[in-house]
Amino acid sequence: MRLRRHRSPSASTNLDCLSVSPRLAAVLSLGLVIAIALMNSSRAAEQSVSQHRIGVRVVGGIGEFYDRSSGEKFVPRGNNYVRLEVQADASGNVAHASHSTFDAGKYDASRTQAALARMHADGYNVVRVFLSEDSMGDARDGLSTAYLQNVVDMLQRAKQNNIYVLLTLQWLPKAKYGGILNADCCERFSFSNLNVLSSAGLKANETFFDDLMDGLIAAKAPMDAIFAFELRNELFFEENRPPLSLSGGTVTAANGKNYNMADPADKRRMIDENLVYWIDTERAEILKKDPTTLVGVGFFRPKEPNIPRIPANDPRLVSTRPAIWESHADFIDLHAYLGVGMTLAQYVENFRMTGTKAKPIIMGEFGAITKSFPDAESAARSFLSWQTESCRYGFAGWIFWTWDSAEQGRYFNALQDGGKIEKALAPSLRRDPCK
């Protein structure tokens, strides 16, 4: 049956103006009611996630963080809170020493509370913590409910202490997400390259972040206590793994484009184009569930043009330029340590960040191994100079490595030697980090 539609002045659909049977009209009316109910349900779901207080904006051509409530500029200053332990992954295999901050049965709520309270008293406003690929996964459901409950507990304590939490991770948990990755493993894509360059990697990461958001929201996490989600702590490719190790043939990457593996320039285009595609896709997935959160990604220093003190055969390849200049990431997290034979100016050159203004850049890790300085006091002076100098290059936030980790004994931590580093960097004692 053909419907005759009469246009109303507002061009809206009017069921009374359709020549239809009463039964069909009832069906159409019911469908309209259901559609409206679904729309309202969707809006209610969006409204159930609190708006994040910290956002990003561009003022005078310069990107910055700001407090959405007060309108004031926000400068992230904080510490990495780290617990490490040799543990088994979700499959029962013994792993290397990895992050255990939120592990079921090991999470220390009282220690966490004491740390956050002390940070707050010092004026710090951000804490950076790691999600563990070895212990947060659940072979059946994807993510451990007990693990997420511990994350929620820290978020609640952080909110009580006016501290925002930056959640980061090294790798995806195995089990469910490893099963998705296996669809493209391992002749054409493997290891780190598999995650970012392949279609399966794109899907596995989308699924993980979707599950993470659903899990936190279902556990009634105070989402507004989250400063940001960081897609990776330090994202890198591997030159000794496929497809970068291939010397010929054509590879179809996650963005659907084909690349010639016999052409070094084409390999580079594959890396740069898919890095941006991956960041933007994963960010969009997170924003579906939490529309006002910030999403960033972290990197350690690339090997060129200034050569740092790393093994000559290190196969890890870091590409920061596309992320900084082309991606829709809300911010970029660049890690710059003292005592590795590189000046801050050389770091900036390697990061390809010279001249960037519109996207906020933070130093999500800075610190030094203990043998670099004779004591914590001399180290603290160097950290102050490092932070102050970095302002000239456009850094807009700093997170020290680490707060109190006895497990990180080869690195200085903020509390050692009577808290000399803690106090030297404390915003309560030094309001302007650039002076």
N, C-alpha and C positions, 0 to 999 in steps of 0.2 A: 504494500500500500504506500502510495506517495503522499507525503505530508505537504499541505499548503501553508507556508509561513507568511504571516502578516507582520511587517516591521512596525514596531512602536516607535515613537519619536526618540526614545533613548536607545534604540537598537538592542534592547534586552529581550530575552526569550520570555514569552508569555504563554503559558500552557492553555489559557482560555482562548487564544487566537489560533489554535491548531485544530484542524478538523480530524479528530481521532476518536476512537471508541472510548467509552468510559473506562474499560479495563486497561487499555493502553495508557490512558491519561493517569490512572492510578499508579501504574508501574513507573511511568516517567517521574511522577511526583515523589514516589518512594526513593527512586534513584537520586533525585536532587537532594532529598533529606539526608541520605547516606553520604553523598559527596560533601555536603556542608558539615556533617558530623566529623568526617575524616579530616577536613581542613581545620576544624576547631581543635581536634585531637592533636594534629601536627603542631599547631600554634602553642597548645598547652605544653607539649613536650619541649618545645624550644624555650618557653618561658620558665620551665622547671629548672633549667640550668642557669644559675646566677650569672649576671654579666660580670666579666672580669674587670677589675678596677684599673689594671695597668694596660695601656694601649700604646700604639706608635702613631706618630704624626710627623709632618714635615713643616718646619718653621723657618722661614727665610732660606729655603733651599736645603736645610739641614735636618736629617731625620733624628728623632729623639723619642725616648719613652716618656709617657706622661700619665698622671693620675686622672682617670676619667671623672672622678668625683670632684676633685678640687681644681682641676685644670692645670695644676702645677707640673713642671718638669720632674721626671723621676729618674734618678741615677742609680742603677743596680750596683750595690756594693755588698759583698758577702763572702761566703766560704763554701768549699766543697766538704760535705759531711760524708765520710767514707768508712764503711766497715768491710773488711776483706776476710775471706776464709776459704780454705781448700774444701770443696764440696762436690757432691755428685749432682749431675744434671737430672732432668726429668726422666731420662731413660735408665738411670742408675749407674751411668758411667762416671768414673772419677774425673773431675775437671781440674784445671789449674786453679790457683787462688783467684777467686772472683768475688764480685760484690754480694755481700750477705746482709745488707742493711735491713731489708724487709723480710728476710727468711722466716717462715713459720717456725715457731719455737725458739728463735734466736733474736728476734727483734726486741730491742731494749727500750721500752717506752719511757722509763724514768731517766735513762741516759740521754735520750732524745730530747725530753722536756728540759733537762738541765742545760743542754747545749743551746737550744733555741732561746731559752730565757737569758742566757749569758750573751748570746749574739745580739738579742734585742737591747739589752742594757748597754752594749757597745755602740748601738746605733746602726748595726748591719740590717739590711732589709731583704736580702735574698740568700737562700741556701740551695745549693745544687746537689742532687742526689741521683744515684744510679739505680735503674731497674736491672735485675739480673736475668740474663738469658738462661742461666743454669737452674734457677730455682723458682721463677715465677710461672713457668709453664705447667700445664696439666695435660697429661696424655689424652684425656677424654674430652675435656671441655675447652682446651686452648689456654686458659689462664686460671691460676689457682685462686680460689675465693679467699682462702686464709691469707695468702700473700697480699691481695688487694686490700683486705681489711687493715693490714698493717700500714699500707700506704695511706689509707684514709685516716688512720689514727695520727700519723705524722702531719698530714694536711690540717687536721683539726687543731693540733698543738701549735703548728706554725701560725695559723690564723689567730689564735689566742695571743700570740707574741708579735703580731704585726710583721710577720716574715712571709715572703712569697717563695714558693718552691719551684725550682726549675728541674723538671724530670728529664733525664737523659738515659741512653742505653748504648751498649756496644754492638750487640747482635740480636737477632730475633731468637726467641725461645725455640727449641726443637719441637718434636712431636707434631702437632697440628700444622705449624707453619713450615717446618722442614718438609712435611709431606707435600705441601703446595709447591715449595721450591724445587722439589725433585722432578717436577714435570719438565724442567729445562736443564737439569743437571745430567751429565757433567762434561760432555764432549765439546759443546759450544760455549757453555758458560759454567763457571765454578767459583766457589768461595765468595769473596767480596764482589766480584764482577757479576755474579749470579744475582745478587740482591738488587743492583741498580740498573744493569743493562738488559736484563731479560724480562719477558712478559710475566713469567712465573714469579720473579722477584718482585715485580710491581704489585702483583695480586697478593702475594704472601704478606707484604708490608701493609697493604691496604686492609687486609683481613685482621692483622695484628692490631693496628691502630683503631679499627672499628670495634674490635673486642675490648680493647683497653678502655675506650670511651664508654662503651656500654657497661662494662664492669664497674668503673668508678661511679657512674651516674646511678646504677642500680644499688650500689653500696652507700648512696647518699653522701658522697664525698663533697666537701665544700670546694667546688670547682673554682670559685673566685679566689681561693688561696694559692692557686697555681699561677706562677709567673708566666711559664711557657712550657710547651712540649718541644723537646729537641729531638729531631729525627734520628740523629746519630751523635754520639760523643765526638768521634773523630772519623769522618767518612774518607775512605780511600779506595783506590783500585789496586789491582795486582798485575804487574807487567808479566809475571811468570805463569799466569793462569789464563785459560781461554776466556774470551776470544782474543785478548791482547797478546797472548803467546803464539797465536796462529800466524803463519807467514803467507797464507793464501786463502782463497775462497771468499764467499759473501756471507755476511751475517745479518739477519734481520733482528734489530734491537727492539726494546720495549716500546719505542715511539712509532714503530711500524716502518721505519726507514731501513734501507739496505746499505751496508758499508763494506768496502773492499779491504780485506785484511792484508793484502799485499801492498797497500798504500799507507804509509805512516800518517799522512795528513788526514786520511779518511778515518783512521783509528782515533785520531785526536778529536775529529768532529763527532764521532760516535760517543766518546766520553763526555764532551762538553754539552752536546745537545741532549743526551739522555740524563745527565745529571740535573739539568734544569727541569726536564720533563718529570723526573722522579720526585724532585722536591715539590714541585707544584701539584702533582697528583696526590702525594701523601698529605700535603697541607690541606688540600680541598677535602680529603676524606675526614680529617680531624674536625674541620670547620662545619661539616654536616651535623655533627652532634654537639659541638660547642662553638657557636658562631663568633664569639668575641675573644677567644683565646689567642695567644701569640704562638707562632710556630717558627722555630729556627733550626739551624744545623751547625755542627761543630767541625773544625779541622785542626790538624797540627801542621807544622810548616812544610811547604813544598821544598823540594831539593834544589830548585834553581830560581834565580841565577846564582845566589850565594850558597855555597855548599856547607851545610852544618856538620857537626861531628856525629855522623851516623855511619854504619858499615857501608862500604862502597857497593855491596851486593844487595842492599835493602831493596826488595822488589815493589815496595808500596809507592803508589803514584797518587799525589794529591793535586786536585784541580779546584782552586778557590775562585778564580776570576769569574766563571759563568754564574756561580752561586751568588757572588756579591753583586754583579752588574746586571744579570739577566733574570734571575729567579724571582718569584713572588714571596720568598721567605721574608718574614717580618723583621728578622735580624740575623746576623751571622756571628758565630762564636769562634774566635781565632785564639789558639793557645800559644803562648810565648814564654818560654822558660829562660831564666838567667843561667849563665855558666855553661853554655853549649857552644861557645865560640861564635856567636852571632850577636851583633848589635840590634837594637830595636829598629833602627833604620833599615837594616838588612832583612829583618823579619817582614817589615811592611812591604819591601820590594818583592820578596818572595811570595807574599800573600796576594800581590797584584791589587792592593787596595788603595794605592796612591790616587788621591783626587776624589775618592768616594765620599759622598755627603748625604745622599738621600736615604740610605739604608743604615740604621744603627748597627754599630759593630761593638761587641763586648769582648773582653779577654776573660773567657770562662774558666781558664786555668792559667795561673802564673805562680811561679815558685822556684825552688832550686834544690839540688841534692846537697846534703849536709857538708860534703867535702869541698864545696865551692866557696865556703866562707868559714872563718875561724870560729864564729859563734853566732847565736841568734841575733844579738844586738847589731853586729855589722851587717848581717843579712837583712835585718829590718830596714836599715838605712838604704841599702841597695834597692829593696822592694819599693820604698817610697819614691826614690829617684826614677825607677822604672815606670811606676804608675803616673807620676807627674809628666814625664817625657812623653808617654803614650797619648796624653791629651792633645799634643801637637799634631798627632797623626790621625785624630778623629775617633779614638776609642771612647765609648760612651758608658762603660760599665766594667767592673772588675770583680772576679771571684777567685779567692786565694786557694791554692792547693797545698795543704789541706787544713782542716780545723784542728783535729786532735788525734789523728790516726797513728796509733802505735804500730799498726800493721805496715805503715808507710815509713818505716824507720830511716830509710836512706834519704828521705826528703824532710826539709824543715816543716814543722806544723805550727799553727798560730799560737798554741798554748805552751809550747816548750820554753824552758828557761824563764819561768814566771810570766809567760804571756807577752813577751816583748814585741813579737810580731803582731799579735792580736791588738795590742794597744796602739802600736805605730800606725796601723791601717784603720783603726776604729773611726767611723764617721762622727761619733759623739765627741771625739777629741780633735778631729780634723775635718771640718765640714766641707771644705772644698778640696777634692782629691787632686785638683790640678795645680795646687799651690803647696 
